Amino acid sequence: MEIVIAGLIALALVALVVGALSGRVRLTSCCTTADPARDLRMRAAFENDPPPAA
């Protein structure tokens, strides 16, 4: 039974790694600091700067 559970966990980890390497899964955090230059509420602070790259 332990082998089955370990196999399922390993399969899920392999799927995440393959997805990350192929670009299908993004490994980002929801708690990252946002770029203020892209925030529309901060647009007045960056009036003279060129627009951020997409």
C-alpha positions as CSV (number, residue, x, y, z in Angstrom):
1,M,0.0,0.0,0.0
2,E,2.9,2.3,0.8
3,I,4.3,1.7,-2.7
4,V,1.1,2.8,-4.3
5,I,0.9,6.0,-2.3
6,A,4.6,6.8,-3.0
7,G,4.1,6.1,-6.7
8,L,1.1,8.5,-6.9
9,I,3.1,11.2,-5.1
10,A,6.1,10.7,-7.4
11,L,3.8,10.7,-10.4
12,A,2.3,14.1,-9.4
13,L,5.8,15.6,-8.8
14,V,7.0,14.3,-12.1
15,A,4.0,15.9,-13.8
16,L,4.6,19.2,-12.1
17,V,8.3,19.2,-13.1
18,V,7.5,18.3,-16.7
19,G,4.8,20.9,-16.9
20,A,7.1,23.6,-15.4
21,L,9.9,22.7,-17.9
22,S,7.6,22.7,-20.9
23,G,6.0,26.0,-19.8
24,R,2.5,24.7,-19.3
25,V,2.6,25.2,-15.5
26,R,3.8,28.4,-14.0
27,L,5.4,28.2,-10.6
28,T,4.5,31.6,-9.2
29,S,3.2,32.7,-5.9
30,C,0.0,34.6,-5.3
31,C,1.8,36.7,-2.6
32,T,4.5,38.3,-4.8
33,T,5.0,42.0,-4.7
34,A,3.2,43.6,-7.7
35,D,5.0,45.9,-10.1
36,P,3.8,49.5,-9.2
37,A,4.5,50.6,-12.8
38,R,1.8,48.2,-14.0
39,D,-0.7,49.2,-11.3
40,L,-3.3,51.6,-12.7
41,R,-3.7,53.3,-9.4
42,M,-0.1,54.3,-9.5
43,R,-0.2,55.7,-13.1
44,A,0.3,59.3,-12.0
45,A,3.6,58.4,-10.3
46,F,5.0,57.0,-13.5
47,E,3.7,59.6,-16.1
48,N,7.1,60.4,-17.5
49,D,8.4,56.8,-17.7
50,P,7.9,54.6,-20.8
51,P,5.2,52.0,-20.4
52,P,6.4,48.6,-19.0
53,A,7.1,45.8,-21.4
54,A,4.4,43.2,-21.7
